[in-house]
């Protein structure tokens, strides 16, 4: 991997995002920018794949779609089938990133065609093995959002400028090494946006240094991991790191936040993980697949047990777990997902202290003997101690709630 190319792509992508977002918050602009980067990547990848498949036919991908004879139609269908089997999706030439750029250069309003393009990518996978991995992937890109501008012209101008800036950046998706470089740059972007999002960043991003240490810990004693799983995977950085360190083939993750869930799936594909080798699911909606009507779900979730709490405590948990909510809020989430809540209770102190914090704190000695020279390891230990101290001080304000619900 070329470190120079890696850093160049990082700098170029972040400059685009930072320069063009204007007064929009980092977290709001993140999903637009990362989604457009992903769209460009998918477009370049499918065009390269299709052109390579058409070498013996002596016709380019774009030229083939201008032909209207019966042989051309048959070849189009065969190519579409080959692309769906090989890369998991399909984009007709008129909906490619490069085609949208051509429209921008002609001063057209590209929002309608861009919206159709993103939807066509998702729809191309319907009925295929990759449907779950691409379905709703761009649902967070709302091109009518007032955050993009007051008028339709303002929105079109901002989106066009972002796409034009991305068009000047060469992703190099044809080289396998550069897929890793692009994946790294994408993860770097997530990290930069996370820094801009402040304490709430912990909801969707685990820093690469922390991910590396955790990946090494779970791989101790194993030459190879069969698979890796993260039940609260965020944008997937820890999953990717663990799979790489442990040489795992299959990756499984679960994420409750729909927006972050989409981000995780994009992150997998941008790191060159084949759609058939990962499965990221969307939280409590996913669990329903395994329950019969009337089946029972039991789950624990970190919950506020008071409506008011000290600012110090709230700031801490907003940084560590931004989805923390009141018991009433958790019950509402279950009901909206199609469950009837039968009961709930909070876990007693001994579950926290005797079965969690005390053993965790006791493990620090061995942990530091192995990783004590690493600054990130020291930070992990400090955060563990801080979290334990917070619980001892503020345990009347929060706990793990245990919820029992029935599938309707």
C-alpha angles and dihedrals in degrees: 000000000000108000089196093055090043093055093042092055091046091053094045095051095045092048090055093050096043095045099047105038093080111180095347115116118254093243093051094047092044097076094048094049097042090046092053091047088053092048091053090048093051091047095050092044095050092045092051091046093048095046090051091050090051097051094105091047090056094224132108125238094248094044092051090060091056091060119093105184123113095254091052091050090052092049091048091055092047091050092048090052091048092050093049091051094044106039102009102242143050136218122190112227094251089061098047121119089245091054091053089050089054089055091050090054088054088056093245127154099255100182096094095048091043091053091049091047094056091046092049091056091055093043093050089071097053110128093011133106091256095055095103092049096051103030112116090354094143097035092116093059101093105180090186092057114130086222088077093056145308098261134037088249092053091050093048092049094051095045091044091052092050092049092047091051091050090048089063091058117085112220096184095210093169093074116072092215090056093054085066089047092052091046090051091049091049091051089047088055091052088052093050092049089047090057089052091049091058121200094357090065090088087075094070111013138058111191113249093241092055091044090052094054093045091048091052091049095054090046095055109125094011124100088192135010117220091213141337130228134189116185092197099033102162109189091345102251094131092047092052093048093047092048091051096046093043095041089233119174101200126049125198127185143163128204128179099199107081094211094050089044089060090047091054093053091049090049092054094051094045089055089057095254106154113238091240091057100058137051120189116179134193108245124250092005089063094052090061089071090069097048128082117223104287091021119146127243121195117189138161121218134177105255142178111240094193131049093226128044140165115285092233090058095044092049091051096052093041085062096043101038116003093182092066108128142167120279088254090053093051091049090051091052091053092048092049089052091057103268133123110221109227097182148325141201138177122249116253125247095261090062088060100038109027097033102033124011099036094050089043093053091045089056094059095085094061091039093055092045087061101036103018094120091059117091092209090055090054090050091052091053092047091051091049091053092046092050092050091049090049091054093049090049100040106025091127089068104050145013142153109288117212111213128194115197138170126222110241 
